[in-house]
Amino acid sequence: MRPVIIAHRGASGHLPEHTVQAKALAFAMGADYLEQDIVVTRDDRLIVLHDIHLDRTSNVAEVFPERARPDGRYYARDFDLEEVLSLTVHERVDAEGRQVFPGRQAFTGAEFRIHTLEHELALVRTLNASSGREVGIYPEIKAPAWHREEGVDITRLVLDTLEQADYTDSNDSIYLQCFDDAELRRVRHELGSRLKLVQLIGEDDWGEGPTNFASLKTVEGIRELSRTVDAIGPWVNQLYSSGRDDAIRATHIAGTAHECGLAVHPYTFRRDSLPSGFETFDEMLRYFVLEVPVDGLFTDFPGEAFAILRRIFA
């Protein structure tokens, strides 16, 4: 069975990430799920944005130069929705203003904007209805512990919004993801959500909150996760290793997850940023879907991934 294609921030290899244009393009390219990273504004509105900051993907520093915090960053939580909607979005840059992926188109212009979660859910409904397809959503609760420190329970806001859009059950076309393992336990066991949950697995030096990722990657850790979640979303580099003979071998993570009944949806498959050991995007996908194997994949290039998987599973 073909792994599902999750459009990572939309078709973000082609258009600015998390814009409606990137989501519509990903839908047209054949993605099975569209991803939504979610953060909260000052007036408690949910917006689709990868970071808790605005400065790497928008013109916030030009429009509101005086609104940075002492660390020099511009936080979405410090702006009302109306202010956020006034910003324009551009291709992601680093702290020095250099484009993170130099080969991608540096689109700019007033047509690229940040939008609310409600707006994106309405877009997906409309696209599904007009096409006759059933493309799902893949929202991520961003930094729930940090948001609590800022005085807002992002998780309850997200669950309420999803419920209003009729995403309530494990059979619905949605996976809800988070890096924070304690928050996912809360979602399942305290808040009683029946949605399919995904534990994202990063590295402990990434600063992704309080989770101990080293422990989650162990056999015992994965078995414990299976009591709460339906799938894991590991960093793609965690699923393989290469020895002195340069041979690529799968680690235990995917196999253990499958033994525990968990799906495996790694991130991120990029044709312009291949991990060590792979020469082409095609080679990378073939290894992970045939040898590991994975059940889904996050990619910035859903069209290319769809074409490759169609050839593999023809």
MINU-775321 format. One line per 2 residues: their letters; for each residue y, x, z of N, C-alpha, C. Coordinates in Angstrom, 2 decimals. Each point is the difference from the previous one (the first is absolute). Layout:
BEGIN
A> Y:X:Z:Y:X:Z:Y:X:Z  ... .
//
This chain:
BEGIN
MR> -1.19:0.85:0.00:1.19:-0.85:0.00:1.25:0.89:0.00  0.97:-0.36:-0.83:1.21:0.81:-0.11:0.81:-0.03:1.28 .
PV> 0.47:1.17:0.48:0.89:0.00:1.15:1.30:-0.75:-0.30  0.59:-0.60:1.01:1.26:-0.70:-0.19:1.13:1.02:-0.13 .
II> 0.99:-0.36:-0.80:1.17:0.84:-0.22:1.16:-0.55:0.81  0.50:0.83:0.90:1.12:-0.39:0.85:1.24:0.74:-0.50 .
AH> 0.98:-0.74:-0.48:1.21:0.61:-0.55:0.85:0.52:1.15  0.04:1.31:0.14:0.68:0.67:1.10:1.52:-0.09:-0.17 .
RG> 0.62:-0.87:0.80:1.44:-0.29:-0.11:0.33:-0.54:-1.39  -0.97:-0.68:-0.62:0.16:-0.47:-1.36:-0.44:1.05:-0.99 .
AS> 0.48:-0.10:-1.23:-0.26:1.03:-0.99:1.03:1.11:0.21  -0.10:0.65:1.15:1.05:0.93:0.44:0.02:1.30:-0.77 .
GH> -1.03:0.26:-0.82:0.05:1.15:-0.87:0.87:-0.21:-1.22  0.41:-1.26:-0.22:0.77:-0.35:-1.19:1.39:-0.53:0.32 .
LP> 0.16:-0.67:1.11:1.28:-0.62:0.38:0.23:0.24:1.49  1.26:-0.08:0.46:0.29:0.25:1.42:-0.87:-0.84:0.92 .
EH> -0.55:0.64:1.01:-0.97:-0.60:0.89:0.51:-1.26:0.70  -0.88:-0.94:0.16:0.24:-1.24:0.75:1.11:-0.86:-0.58 .
TV> 0.39:0.22:-1.24:0.91:-0.92:-0.66:-0.81:-1.13:-0.63  0.66:-1.13:-0.26:-0.73:-1.11:-0.62:-0.47:0.40:-1.39 .
QA> 0.75:0.88:-0.66:-0.42:0.46:-1.32:-1.30:0.78:0.08  -0.13:0.86:1.01:-1.23:0.78:0.18:-1.17:-0.90:0.34 .
KA> 0.24:-1.06:0.74:-1.08:-0.93:0.35:-0.42:-0.83:-1.22  0.96:-0.49:-0.77:-0.34:-0.78:-1.18:-0.75:0.85:-1.02 .
LA> 0.41:1.25:-0.16:-0.69:0.89:-0.93:-1.43:0.26:0.47  -0.18:0.24:1.29:-1.35:0.22:0.53:-0.89:-1.21:-0.23 .
FA> 0.57:-1.18:0.20:-0.75:-1.24:-0.26:-0.45:-0.03:-1.46  0.92:0.29:-0.92:-0.31:-0.04:-1.42:-1.02:1.06:-0.40 .
MG> -0.02:1.11:0.74:-0.91:1.10:-0.31:-1.42:-0.24:0.49  -0.21:-1.08:0.75:-1.36:-0.34:0.41:-0.35:0.30:1.43 .
AD> 0.99:0.30:0.84:-0.28:0.25:1.41:-0.65:-1.22:0.65  -0.89:0.26:0.94:-0.64:-1.08:0.75:0.80:-0.40:1.24 .
YL> 0.73:0.97:0.56:0.83:-0.23:1.18:1.32:0.72:-0.18  1.06:-0.60:0.53:1.32:0.63:0.05:0.30:0.34:1.44 .
EQ> 0.44:1.23:0.25:0.29:0.44:1.37:1.43:-0.33:0.40  0.18:-0.38:1.27:1.31:-0.24:0.58:0.11:0.76:1.34 .
DI> 0.79:1.05:0.05:0.34:0.61:1.28:1.13:-0.83:0.61  -0.05:-0.22:1.31:0.94:-0.96:0.60:0.72:0.63:1.19 .
VV> 1.32:-0.11:0.00:0.83:0.39:1.15:0.97:-1.13:0.30  0.73:0.13:1.12:0.84:-1.10:0.48:1.47:0.42:0.03 .
TR> 0.88:-0.89:-0.46:1.43:0.24:0.02:0.57:-0.35:1.38  1.31:0.24:0.16:0.66:-0.29:1.27:-0.03:-1.48:0.35 .
DD> 0.04:-0.85:-1.01:-0.05:-1.44:0.24:-1.42:-0.55:-0.11  -0.98:0.87:0.24:-1.42:-0.37:0.11:-0.55:-0.63:-1.28 .
RL> 0.41:0.52:-1.14:-0.58:-0.42:-1.28:-0.96:1.08:-0.47  -1.07:-0.43:-0.63:-1.03:0.92:-0.48:0.33:0.41:-1.43 .
IV> 0.08:1.30:-0.21:0.27:0.51:-1.34:-1.14:0.91:-0.44  -0.16:0.11:-1.32:-1.06:0.81:-0.59:0.58:1.39:-0.26 .
LH> -0.41:0.95:0.82:0.56:1.35:-0.01:-1.01:0.94:0.62  -0.23:1.14:-0.64:-1.04:0.89:0.52:0.36:0.65:1.32 .
DI> 1.27:0.35:0.18:0.43:0.75:1.19:0.79:-0.90:0.94  0.11:0.44:1.24:0.95:-0.64:0.91:1.42:0.44:-0.33 .
HL> 0.11:1.00:-0.89:1.29:0.50:-0.45:0.32:-0.52:-1.40  1.27:0.00:-0.34:0.45:-0.47:-1.30:0.44:1.13:-0.92 .
DR> 0.20:1.21:0.51:0.72:1.02:-0.74:-0.78:0.73:-1.06  -1.33:-0.09:-0.02:-0.76:0.73:-1.01:-0.17:-0.78:-1.30 .
TS> 0.26:-1.30:0.04:-0.23:-0.80:-1.20:1.17:-0.93:-0.35  1.14:0.13:0.68:1.12:-0.88:-0.31:1.32:0.77:0.10 .
NV> 1.09:-0.66:-0.38:1.33:0.59:0.05:0.72:-0.31:1.30  -0.73:-0.18:1.08:0.60:-0.40:1.27:1.05:1.00:0.49 .
AE> -0.22:1.29:-0.22:0.96:1.01:0.48:1.33:-0.10:-0.73  -0.02:-0.50:-1.24:1.24:-0.17:-0.75:0.72:-1.26:0.42 .
VF> -0.75:-1.07:0.26:0.61:-1.29:0.32:0.42:-0.08:1.46  -0.81:0.57:0.89:0.28:-0.06:1.45:-0.06:1.42:0.60 .
PE> 0.89:0.90:-0.41:-0.10:1.40:0.44:0.10:0.20:1.50  0.61:-0.93:0.70:0.22:0.15:1.45:-1.13:-0.58:0.84 .
RA> -1.05:-0.49:-0.61:-1.01:-0.75:0.74:-1.27:0.80:0.31  0.02:1.29:-0.20:-1.17:0.81:0.34:-0.11:0.16:1.50 .
RP> -1.21:0.15:0.49:-0.22:0.33:1.41:0.23:1.50:0.21  -0.01:0.46:1.24:0.24:1.43:0.25:-0.93:0.94:-0.75 .
DG> -1.20:-0.47:-0.36:-0.93:0.87:-0.74:0.32:0.05:-1.49  1.06:-0.70:-0.41:0.41:0.03:-1.39:-0.69:-1.02:-0.88 .
RY> -0.93:-0.77:0.55:-0.75:-0.98:-0.78:0.64:-1.39:0.12  -0.25:-0.81:-1.03:0.51:-1.37:-0.04:-1.18:-0.94:0.19 .
YA> -0.03:-0.70:1.12:-1.14:-0.83:0.39:0.20:-1.45:-0.45  -1.03:-0.56:-0.60:0.08:-1.39:-0.44:0.34:-0.93:1.17 .
RD> -0.46:0.35:1.19:0.23:-0.84:1.18:1.48:-0.09:0.38  0.83:0.89:-0.53:1.43:0.00:0.32:0.83:-0.81:-0.98 .
FD> -0.67:-0.68:-0.93:0.71:-0.75:-1.05:-0.49:-1.43:-0.06  0.95:-0.93:-0.21:-0.37:-1.39:-0.24:-0.57:-0.14:-1.41 .
LE> -0.75:-1.06:-0.21:-0.63:-0.21:-1.30:1.04:0.00:-1.12  1.12:-0.67:0.20:1.02:-0.06:-1.05:0.46:1.40:-0.40 .
EV> 0.12:0.90:0.96:0.40:1.37:-0.30:-1.10:0.73:-0.77  -1.24:-0.20:0.41:-1.12:0.65:-0.68:-0.09:-0.47:-1.45 .
LS> 0.20:-1.29:-0.21:-0.10:-0.55:-1.35:1.12:0.49:-0.92  1.07:0.53:0.58:1.11:0.52:-0.80:-0.28:1.40:-0.56 .
LT> -1.07:0.65:0.49:-0.31:1.36:-0.42:-0.78:0.00:-1.32  0.10:1.10:-0.72:-0.84:0.19:-1.18:-1.07:1.04:0.32 .
VH> -1.11:-0.11:-0.72:-1.18:0.83:0.27:-0.19:0.99:-1.14  -0.44:1.20:0.36:-0.28:1.03:-1.00:-1.34:0.66:0.31 .
ER> -0.44:0.86:-0.89:-1.23:0.75:0.19:0.09:0.82:1.29  -1.11:0.12:0.72:-0.02:0.68:1.30:0.45:1.46:-0.12 .
VD> 0.85:0.41:0.98:0.45:1.38:0.08:-0.34:0.57:1.37  0.06:1.34:0.13:-0.26:0.64:1.28:1.30:0.20:0.77 .
AE> -0.06:0.73:1.11:1.17:0.18:0.85:1.14:0.72:-0.70  -0.31:0.79:-1.03:1.02:0.72:-0.75:0.47:-0.78:-1.23 .
GR> -0.50:-1.22:-0.17:0.41:-0.82:-1.12:-0.74:0.28:-1.28  -1.07:0.79:0.07:-0.80:0.31:-1.18:-1.07:-1.07:-0.20 .
QV> -0.24:-0.38:-1.23:-1.01:-1.01:-0.29:-1.38:0.50:0.42  -0.73:-0.80:0.77:-1.30:0.40:0.54:-1.00:0.23:-1.13 .
FP> 0.03:-0.85:-1.01:-0.88:0.14:-1.16:0.90:0.25:-1.22  0.27:1.26:-0.31:1.01:0.33:-1.02:-0.29:-0.58:-1.38 .
GR> -1.26:-0.22:-0.33:-0.33:-0.48:-1.32:0.20:-1.49:-0.21  0.32:-0.72:1.05:0.17:-1.45:-0.12:1.42:-0.35:-0.43 .
QA> 0.12:-1.16:-0.62:1.30:-0.45:-0.46:0.93:-0.27:1.18  1.21:0.56:-0.07:0.96:-0.20:1.09:0.86:-1.23:-0.29 .
FT> -0.63:-1.16:0.00:0.73:-1.22:-0.29:1.01:-0.29:1.10  1.17:-0.43:-0.39:1.02:-0.44:0.94:0.65:-1.25:-0.58 .
GA> 0.74:-0.71:0.83:0.72:-1.16:-0.50:-0.08:-1.17:0.95  0.91:-0.92:-0.19:0.12:-1.14:0.90:-1.19:-0.92:-0.04 .
EF> -0.83:0.11:-1.05:-1.16:-0.90:-0.10:-1.11:0.37:0.98  0.02:1.20:0.57:-1.03:0.43:0.93:0.51:-0.19:1.44 .
RI> -0.65:-0.91:0.71:0.46:-0.38:1.34:-1.16:-0.08:0.99  0.33:0.05:1.27:-0.94:-0.31:1.06:-0.09:-1.52:0.10 .
HT> -1.16:-0.52:0.39:-0.14:-1.44:0.12:-0.80:-0.34:1.26  -0.02:-1.26:0.35:-0.71:-0.46:1.20:-1.48:-0.20:-0.28 .
LE> -0.78:-0.02:1.08:-1.41:-0.32:-0.14:-0.19:-1.39:-0.57  0.79:-0.95:0.46:-0.12:-1.37:-0.51:0.22:-0.04:-1.51 .
HE> 0.96:0.76:-0.48:0.28:0.03:-1.44:-1.20:0.54:-0.77  -0.63:1.05:0.52:-1.15:0.56:-0.70:-1.20:-0.95:0.02 .
LA> -0.21:-0.67:1.12:-1.10:-0.96:0.05:0.21:-1.13:-1.01  1.25:-0.43:-0.15:0.30:-1.02:-0.99:-0.23:0.53:-1.41 .
LV> 0.35:1.26:-0.24:-0.24:0.61:-1.31:-1.49:0.03:-0.32  -0.82:0.39:0.96:-1.45:0.05:-0.22:-0.55:-1.39:-0.30 .
RT> 0.46:-0.98:0.75:-0.44:-1.38:-0.25:0.33:-0.43:-1.43  1.22:0.31:-0.43:0.44:-0.39:-1.33:-0.80:0.72:-1.09 .
LN> -0.22:1.29:0.18:-0.76:0.76:-0.99:-1.45:-0.49:-0.07  -0.58:-0.27:1.15:-1.37:-0.52:0.01:-0.09:-1.35:-0.71 .
AS> 0.96:-0.86:0.31:-0.03:-1.34:-0.59:0.21:0.05:-1.51  0.87:0.87:-0.47:0.32:0.04:-1.42:-1.06:0.73:-0.82 .
SG> -0.78:0.87:0.66:-0.99:0.80:-0.73:-1.42:-0.53:0.13  -0.24:-0.80:1.04:-1.36:-0.46:0.26:-0.84:1.04:0.71 .
RE> 0.60:1.14:0.39:-0.70:1.03:0.77:0.21:-0.22:1.49  -0.77:0.70:0.80:0.16:-0.07:1.45:0.17:1.43:0.51 .
VG> 1.21:0.50:-0.09:0.31:1.33:0.50:0.39:-0.11:1.47  -0.58:0.85:0.82:0.23:-0.08:1.43:1.15:0.86:0.47 .
IY> 0.28:-0.08:1.28:1.04:0.81:0.62:-0.63:0.94:1.02  0.73:1.09:0.29:-0.56:1.04:0.87:1.13:0.53:0.90 .
PE> 0.51:-0.85:0.91:1.14:0.40:0.82:-0.36:1.01:1.09  0.96:0.86:0.32:-0.17:0.95:1.09:1.07:-0.24:1.08 .
IK> -0.44:-0.13:1.23:0.91:-0.06:1.14:0.44:1.44:0.30  1.26:0.30:-0.25:0.49:1.37:0.16:0.49:0.23:1.44 .
AP> -0.47:1.07:0.58:0.50:0.52:1.28:0.22:-1.08:1.06  -1.04:-0.76:0.37:0.19:-1.08:0.97:0.49:0.49:1.36 .
AW> -0.46:1.17:0.45:0.46:0.52:1.30:1.48:0.33:-0.06  0.44:0.60:-1.08:1.42:0.32:-0.16:0.83:-1.29:-0.05 .
HR> -0.46:-0.99:-0.72:0.74:-1.26:-0.06:0.11:-0.65:1.38  -1.06:0.09:0.81:0.09:-0.55:1.36:1.09:0.71:0.80 .
EE> 0.12:1.30:-0.16:1.06:0.75:0.67:1.38:-0.46:-0.48  0.05:-0.52:-1.22:1.25:-0.50:-0.56:0.24:-1.47:0.35 .
GV> -0.92:-0.58:0.77:0.21:-1.35:0.50:-0.56:-1.12:-0.86  -0.97:0.31:-0.87:-0.53:-1.05:-0.87:-1.51:0.16:-0.13 .
DI> -0.69:-1.13:0.00:-1.45:-0.02:-0.19:-0.27:-0.25:-1.47  -0.09:1.07:-0.77:-0.18:-0.13:-1.44:-1.31:-0.71:-0.34 .
TR> -1.02:0.22:0.81:-1.31:-0.57:-0.31:0.03:-1.51:0.04  0.62:-0.58:1.03:0.09:-1.46:0.05:0.81:-0.56:-1.16 .
LV> 1.08:0.69:-0.36:0.80:-0.45:-1.14:-0.82:0.02:-1.28  -0.78:1.06:-0.19:-0.81:0.11:-1.21:-1.07:-1.10:-0.03 .
LD> -0.70:-0.18:1.10:-1.06:-1.01:0.04:0.57:-1.40:-0.21  1.16:-0.28:0.60:0.62:-1.32:-0.19:0.37:-0.22:-1.46 .
TL> 0.56:1.02:-0.63:0.41:-0.13:-1.40:-1.21:-0.18:-0.90  -1.07:0.74:0.26:-1.21:-0.14:-0.80:-0.62:-1.38:0.19 .
EQ> 0.03:-0.50:1.22:-0.55:-1.34:0.24:0.78:-1.05:-0.76  1.33:0.14:-0.02:0.83:-0.96:-0.74:-0.32:0.02:-1.50 .
AD> -0.50:1.15:-0.46:-0.37:0.12:-1.42:-1.49:-0.28:-0.21  -0.67:-0.53:1.02:-1.41:-0.41:-0.07:-0.97:1.17:-0.08 .
YT> 0.37:1.13:0.59:-0.94:1.11:0.16:-0.43:0.01:1.47  -1.18:-0.57:0.25:-0.44:-0.14:1.39:-1.47:0.35:0.23 .
DS> -0.79:0.11:-1.08:-1.45:0.06:0.16:-0.58:1.22:-0.70  -1.20:0.38:0.41:-0.66:1.16:-0.59:-0.34:-0.21:-1.47 .
ND> -0.04:-1.24:-0.45:-0.30:-0.27:-1.40:1.24:0.05:-0.89  1.17:0.11:0.61:1.24:0.05:-0.78:0.15:1.36:-0.67 .
SI> 0.76:0.04:-1.06:0.18:1.22:-0.81:1.03:0.91:0.65  -0.38:0.56:1.14:0.90:0.85:0.75:-0.79:0.98:0.85 .
YL> 0.50:1.22:0.06:-0.39:0.98:1.01:1.26:0.36:0.76  -0.08:0.01:1.32:1.13:0.38:0.84:-0.30:1.37:0.60 .
QC> 0.88:0.97:-0.24:-0.27:1.38:0.36:1.03:0.54:0.99  -0.44:1.03:0.74:0.88:0.67:0.95:-0.61:1.34:0.38 .
FD> 0.85:0.99:0.32:-0.48:1.28:0.51:-0.30:-0.07:1.50  0.60:-0.95:0.69:-0.09:-0.09:1.46:-1.27:-0.77:0.39 .
DA> -1.00:0.71:0.54:-1.27:-0.65:0.34:0.15:-0.99:1.14  0.87:0.31:0.96:0.21:-0.93:1.11:0.61:-1.31:-0.50 .
EL> 0.88:0.09:-0.97:0.63:-1.21:-0.53:-1.00:-0.85:-0.78  -0.91:0.64:-0.71:-1.03:-0.78:-0.70:-0.94:-0.68:0.98 .
RR> -0.32:0.67:1.10:-0.80:-0.68:1.04:0.76:-1.19:0.55  1.29:0.15:0.18:0.83:-1.12:0.48:-0.02:-1.15:-1.01 .
VR> 0.15:0.33:-1.28:0.01:-1.04:-1.04:-1.31:-0.79:0.03  -1.11:0.70:0.14:-1.30:-0.67:-0.04:-0.35:-0.70:1.30 .
HE> 0.10:0.73:1.11:-0.58:-0.46:1.26:0.98:-0.72:0.91  1.30:0.28:-0.14:0.99:-0.70:0.82:0.67:-1.12:-0.78 .
LG> 0.43:0.29:-1.21:0.70:-1.00:-0.79:-0.96:-0.86:-0.81  -1.26:0.39:-0.08:-1.04:-0.84:-0.59:0.06:-0.15:-1.51 .
SR> 0.58:0.97:-0.71:0.07:-0.12:-1.45:-1.38:0.11:-0.63  -0.26:-0.84:-1.02:-1.26:0.04:-0.74:0.15:0.72:-1.34 .
LK> 1.16:0.58:-0.25:0.21:0.72:-1.25:-0.87:1.25:-0.06  -0.28:0.46:-1.21:-0.70:1.28:-0.16:0.95:1.12:0.41 .
LV> -0.44:0.84:0.91:0.84:1.08:0.54:-0.48:1.35:-0.49  0.96:0.91:-0.20:-0.30:1.34:-0.50:0.64:1.04:0.92 .
QL> -0.83:0.90:0.51:0.49:1.12:0.79:0.35:1.16:-0.94  1.29:0.29:-0.13:0.42:1.17:-0.76:-0.26:1.25:0.84 .
IG> -0.48:1.04:-0.65:-0.33:1.23:0.72:0.82:1.15:-0.59  0.87:0.54:0.82:0.81:1.14:-0.41:-0.45:1.25:0.72 .
ED> 0.93:0.93:0.15:-0.24:1.23:0.74:0.92:0.02:1.22  -0.44:0.64:1.05:0.73:-0.05:1.26:1.35:0.70:-0.05 .
DW> 0.23:0.87:-0.98:1.28:0.69:-0.09:0.99:-0.72:-0.91  -0.33:-1.21:-0.44:0.90:-0.74:-0.87:1.06:-0.80:0.77 .
GE> -0.20:-0.20:1.29:0.95:-0.78:0.78:-0.07:-1.49:-0.24  -1.20:-0.50:-0.30:-0.18:-1.43:-0.28:-0.27:-0.81:1.27 .
GP> 0.71:0.29:1.07:-0.15:-0.81:1.20:-1.05:0.52:0.95  -0.46:-0.84:0.91:-0.84:0.45:1.12:-1.49:0.16:-0.30 .
TN> -0.45:-0.30:-1.20:-1.43:0.02:-0.29:-0.56:1.42:-0.05  -1.20:0.17:0.58:-0.72:1.27:-0.08:-0.94:-0.06:-1.21 .
FA> 0.47:0.54:-1.13:-0.77:-0.12:-1.24:-1.24:0.88:0.01  0.05:1.12:0.68:-1.18:0.88:0.06:-1.19:-0.76:0.57 .
SL> 0.25:-0.80:1.03:-1.11:-0.75:0.60:-0.47:-1.12:-0.91  0.92:-0.59:-0.77:-0.40:-1.10:-0.89:-0.91:0.48:-1.12 .
KT> 0.11:1.27:-0.37:-0.80:0.53:-1.11:-1.42:0.36:0.40  -0.31:-0.03:1.28:-1.34:0.32:0.45:-0.93:-1.19:-0.24 .
VE> -1.30:0.26:0.06:-0.97:-1.08:-0.13:0.23:-1.06:1.06  0.21:0.44:1.24:0.23:-0.93:1.10:1.29:-0.80:-0.22 .
GI> 1.02:0.69:-0.49:1.27:-0.67:-0.23:-0.09:-1.08:-1.06  -0.72:0.28:-1.07:-0.16:-0.99:-1.06:-0.84:-1.18:0.48 .
RE> -1.03:0.28:0.78:-0.81:-1.09:0.55:0.85:-0.89:0.90  0.87:0.60:0.79:0.88:-0.78:0.87:0.96:-0.84:-0.84 .
LS> 0.52:0.57:-1.08:0.91:-0.75:-0.86:-0.66:-1.25:-0.56  -1.29:0.07:-0.27:-0.70:-1.13:-0.61:-0.03:-1.23:0.90 .
RT> 0.33:0.18:1.26:0.09:-1.15:0.91:1.28:-0.79:-0.23  0.95:0.60:-0.72:1.31:-0.63:-0.17:0.37:-0.24:-1.45 .
VD> -0.21:0.99:-0.87:0.53:-0.06:-1.36:-1.10:-0.25:-1.03  0.44:-0.30:-1.21:-0.92:-0.27:-1.10:-0.09:1.16:-0.99 .
AI> 0.97:0.90:0.06:0.04:1.11:-0.94:0.79:1.15:0.61  -0.21:1.19:-0.56:0.83:1.14:0.36:0.75:0.46:-1.24 .
GP> 1.20:0.56:0.23:0.80:0.56:-1.07:0.27:1.46:0.30  -0.95:0.87:-0.28:0.19:1.43:0.30:0.86:0.69:-1.06 .
WV> 0.63:1.09:0.40:0.64:0.90:-0.95:-1.10:0.55:-0.89  0.24:0.02:-1.30:-1.04:0.37:-0.96:-0.59:1.38:0.31 .
NQ> 0.80:0.93:0.49:-0.48:1.35:0.30:-1.03:0.03:1.12  -0.03:-1.06:0.81:-0.95:-0.05:1.10:-1.42:-0.35:-0.44 .
LY> -0.15:-0.43:-1.24:-1.29:-0.49:-0.47:-0.84:1.05:-0.70  0.55:1.20:-0.18:-0.79:1.05:-0.66:0.43:1.37:0.52 .
SS> -0.85:0.97:-0.26:0.29:1.40:0.34:-0.64:0.88:-1.05  0.44:1.23:-0.06:-0.61:0.95:-0.93:-0.36:1.27:0.76 .
GR> -1.18:0.54:-0.30:-0.48:1.21:0.68:0.33:1.25:-0.77  -0.64:1.09:0.39:0.25:1.29:-0.65:-0.40:-0.01:-1.46 .
DD> -0.93:-0.88:-0.35:-0.42:-0.08:-1.40:0.89:-0.94:-0.82  1.08:-0.50:0.64:0.96:-0.91:-0.63:-0.60:-1.35:-0.35 .
AI> -1.22:-0.26:0.42:-0.59:-1.31:-0.25:0.64:-1.04:0.91  0.30:-1.16:-0.58:0.62:-1.09:0.76:-1.09:-0.86:0.62 .
RA> 0.12:-0.24:1.29:-1.00:-0.81:0.71:0.71:-1.07:0.83  -0.59:-1.16:0.02:0.56:-1.09:0.81:-0.19:0.29:1.48 .
TH> 1.00:-0.31:0.80:-0.13:0.07:1.44:-0.78:-1.23:0.49  -0.20:-0.08:1.28:-0.80:-1.11:0.55:0.77:-1.30:0.06 .
IA> 1.34:0.03:-0.20:0.84:-1.15:0.36:-0.38:-1.25:-0.79  -0.07:0.10:-1.32:-0.30:-1.20:-0.80:-1.41:-0.50:0.30 .
GT> -0.96:0.91:0.10:-1.37:-0.43:0.27:-0.13:-0.67:1.34  0.65:0.56:1.01:-0.04:-0.62:1.33:0.64:-1.38:-0.01 .
AH> 1.14:-0.09:-0.68:0.70:-1.29:-0.07:-0.89:-1.06:-0.66  -0.66:0.37:-1.08:-0.88:-0.96:-0.68:-1.17:-0.40:0.89 .
EC> -0.55:0.94:0.74:-1.08:-0.32:0.93:0.45:-1.01:1.05  1.29:0.06:0.33:0.56:-0.92:1.01:0.53:-1.29:-0.62 .
GL> -0.19:-0.17:-1.30:0.44:-1.23:-0.65:1.47:-0.02:-0.39  0.64:1.17:-0.02:1.43:0.08:-0.32:0.19:0.40:-1.46 .
AV> 0.97:-0.62:-0.65:0.41:0.44:-1.33:0.87:1.25:0.15  0.08:0.78:-1.08:0.76:1.25:0.00:1.02:-0.05:-1.12 .
HP> 1.30:0.03:0.37:1.11:-0.10:-0.95:0.93:1.20:0.20  -0.29:1.15:-0.58:0.83:1.19:0.24:1.33:-0.02:-0.75 .
YT> 0.92:0.81:0.48:1.32:0.21:-0.62:0.25:1.49:-0.15  0.81:0.47:-0.93:0.60:-0.72:-1.11:-0.43:0.72:-1.28 .
FR> -0.38:-0.75:-1.03:-0.45:0.56:-1.26:1.21:0.11:-0.94  0.43:1.24:-0.24:1.18:0.27:-0.84:-0.38:0.96:-1.11 .
RD> 0.30:-0.35:-1.20:-0.32:0.89:-1.12:0.92:1.22:-0.02  1.18:-0.11:0.64:0.95:1.12:0.01:-0.02:0.76:1.32 .
SL> -1.00:-0.23:0.82:-0.15:0.75:1.25:-1.49:0.00:0.37  -0.80:0.71:-0.79:-1.43:0.01:0.20:-0.38:0.87:1.20 .
PS> -0.93:-0.44:0.82:-0.45:0.84:1.11:-0.83:1.17:-0.50  -0.16:0.98:0.86:-0.73:1.21:-0.36:-1.42:-0.33:-0.47 .
GF> -0.42:0.69:-1.06:-1.36:-0.16:-0.50:-0.13:-0.90:-1.20  1.10:-0.66:-0.41:-0.05:-0.92:-1.13:1.02:0.41:-1.05 .
ET> -0.45:-0.01:-1.26:0.85:0.43:-1.10:0.73:-1.16:-0.66  -0.60:-1.18:0.03:0.59:-1.16:-0.66:-0.14:-1.23:0.87 .
FD> 0.83:-1.00:-0.29:-0.06:-1.28:0.70:-1.35:-0.67:-0.24  -0.48:0.09:-1.23:-1.29:-0.58:-0.35:-1.11:0.63:0.84 .
EM> -0.01:1.33:0.11:-1.01:0.69:0.79:0.05:-0.42:1.46  1.21:-0.12:0.52:0.17:-0.39:1.40:-0.58:-1.39:0.26 .
LR> 0.38:-0.96:-0.84:-0.49:-1.36:0.19:-1.51:-0.08:-0.14  -0.54:0.68:-0.99:-1.45:-0.03:-0.21:-0.74:0.52:1.23 .
YF> 0.49:1.06:0.59:-0.67:0.54:1.18:0.02:-1.01:1.14  1.15:-0.57:0.27:0.11:-0.86:1.18:-0.70:-1.35:-0.18 .
VL> -0.02:-0.53:-1.21:-0.65:-1.30:-0.16:-1.50:0.12:-0.24  -0.46:1.16:-0.49:-1.43:0.14:-0.28:-0.74:0.83:1.04 .
EV> 0.65:0.96:0.61:-0.68:0.92:0.90:0.23:-0.31:1.47  1.20:-0.44:0.38:0.26:-0.17:1.44:-0.81:-1.16:0.59 .
PV> -0.04:-1.23:-0.55:0.98:-0.62:-0.89:0.98:-0.83:0.84  1.14:-0.36:-0.62:0.99:-0.82:0.69:-0.06:-1.43:-0.51 .
DG> 0.56:-0.91:0.79:0.00:-1.43:-0.35:1.33:-0.47:-0.56  1.01:0.84:0.12:1.32:-0.31:-0.49:0.83:1.26:0.05 .
LF> 1.15:-0.01:-0.66:0.83:1.20:0.01:1.47:-0.37:-0.16  0.82:0.69:0.76:1.45:-0.11:-0.13:0.46:0.94:-1.10 .
TD> 0.79:-0.49:-0.93:0.47:0.86:-1.07:1.42:-0.36:-0.42  0.77:1.04:-0.36:1.33:-0.19:-0.56:-0.08:-0.40:-1.47 .
FP> -1.19:0.15:-0.59:-0.18:-0.21:-1.44:-1.11:-1.02:-0.25  0.25:-1.27:0.33:-1.06:-1.01:-0.11:-0.49:-0.22:-1.42 .
GE> 0.87:0.14:-0.99:-0.43:-0.19:-1.37:-1.00:1.05:-0.45  0.30:1.27:0.30:-0.89:1.08:-0.34:-1.32:-0.12:0.77 .
AF> 0.09:-0.35:1.28:-1.21:-0.18:0.80:-0.85:-1.13:-0.57  0.62:-1.09:-0.38:-0.73:-1.14:-0.56:-0.74:0.42:-1.27 .
AI> 0.66:0.78:-0.87:-0.62:0.41:-1.26:-1.19:0.92:0.25  0.14:0.93:0.97:-1.09:0.92:0.31:-1.19:-0.74:0.61 .
LR> 0.28:-0.89:0.93:-1.09:-0.74:0.65:-0.69:-0.94:-0.98  0.76:-0.54:-0.95:-0.61:-0.86:-1.01:-0.99:0.80:-0.85 .
RI> 0.33:1.25:-0.30:-0.94:0.83:-0.76:-1.23:0.35:0.83  0.22:0.29:1.29:-1.12:0.38:0.85:-0.97:-1.15:0.19 .
FA> 0.54:-1.20:0.17:-0.83:-1.15:0.32:-0.22:-0.93:-1.19  0.19:0.52:-1.19:-0.21:-0.81:-1.22:-1.47:-0.41:-0.11 .
//
